[in-house]
Amino acid sequence: MHKNRWFSLAIRVFMIWRSLQTSNMTMLVASAVCLAVMLLWCVYRKKAGKAHVTKSWELQ
């Protein structure tokens, strides 16, 4: 990874860590449930063949 990506990753991990420290249990559980539901939805859509990944014109 490029240096800037490592720096961005470190900042993101720090922000998530601080967010977890200051959140209450209800918020943490609700966030985990939402994350799990969205992950399962993405996996379902991918396996059903309904999600198609295309290159962005910006990457060409």
PLY file of the C-alpha trace (Angstrom):
ply
format ascii 1.0
element vertex 60
property float x
property float y
property float z
element edge 59
property int vertex1
property int vertex2
end_header
0.00 0.00 0.00
1.02 3.55 -0.57
2.05 5.65 2.46
-1.09 7.78 2.31
-3.29 4.70 2.36
-1.58 3.42 5.51
-2.02 6.81 7.12
-5.70 6.91 6.16
-6.19 3.37 7.46
-4.56 4.28 10.78
-6.81 7.31 11.18
-9.90 5.26 10.30
-9.00 2.54 12.83
-8.42 5.18 15.51
-11.80 6.81 14.77
-13.60 3.47 14.96
-11.81 2.60 18.21
-12.78 5.96 19.78
-16.34 5.58 18.54
-16.61 2.15 20.15
-15.29 3.54 23.44
-17.85 6.33 23.62
-20.92 4.41 22.41
-23.41 2.69 24.66
-24.24 -1.01 24.35
-27.56 -0.41 22.58
-25.86 1.57 19.85
-23.10 -1.02 19.43
-25.61 -3.88 19.12
-27.78 -1.92 16.67
-24.73 -1.10 14.54
-23.56 -4.73 14.55
-27.04 -5.94 13.53
-27.24 -3.41 10.70
-23.78 -4.39 9.50
-24.67 -8.09 9.56
-27.95 -7.53 7.68
-26.23 -5.48 4.98
-23.46 -8.04 4.62
-25.97 -10.87 4.24
-27.97 -8.81 1.73
-24.85 -8.20 -0.37
-23.89 -11.88 -0.31
-27.44 -12.88 -1.29
-27.53 -10.40 -4.19
-24.12 -11.54 -5.44
-25.02 -15.25 -5.31
-28.41 -14.63 -6.96
-26.61 -13.00 -9.90
-28.43 -9.72 -9.42
-25.31 -7.67 -8.64
-22.96 -6.86 -11.50
-19.73 -5.01 -10.92
-18.68 -2.69 -13.71
-15.66 -0.47 -14.07
-16.20 3.20 -13.54
-15.40 5.46 -16.46
-13.04 7.28 -14.08
-10.82 4.19 -13.77
-10.44 3.62 -17.50
0 1
1 2
2 3
3 4
4 5
5 6
6 7
7 8
8 9
9 10
10 11
11 12
12 13
13 14
14 15
15 16
16 17
17 18
18 19
19 20
20 21
21 22
22 23
23 24
24 25
25 26
26 27
27 28
28 29
29 30
30 31
31 32
32 33
33 34
34 35
35 36
36 37
37 38
38 39
39 40
40 41
41 42
42 43
43 44
44 45
45 46
46 47
47 48
48 49
49 50
50 51
51 52
52 53
53 54
54 55
55 56
56 57
57 58
58 59
